[in-house]
Amino acid sequence: MKQSEQRANNVPALIKALLCTGTCLLISITGNAIQYWHSTNVEREYFATDNGRLVRLAPTNQPAWSQNDAMAFGSQALATAFNLDFVHYRSQISSLSPRFSDEGFAGYV
């Protein structure tokens, strides 16, 4: 009888401890979920190094050049490629090679 009375007296304290432990567990799980979300949703920064200096790269989800820049480069490269003189044509053609891909320059020559 004495043992059952002790157990009955301990029930409110055990319930209180159980509720406190459960509350702490919920707070911990919520904190862990928030920490995981913050660590996985980080905006990436891309950079390269050139002799120890940082060089910022263009993001992969944005174009590196505008359409007007690309059109100006293409029109300038074509105008230069088709305006050759017969005296300096070898140096003019060799100076155009960086503006073409390897296959494109081979097709041009």
Protein Blocks (a to p, Z undefined) as FASTA:
>chain_A
ZZmmmmmmmmmmmmmmmmmmmmmmmmmmmmmmmmmmmmmmcccdddddeehiacddddfk
bcfbdfklmmmmmmmmmmmmmmccfklmmmmmmmmmmmpcfklmmmmZZ
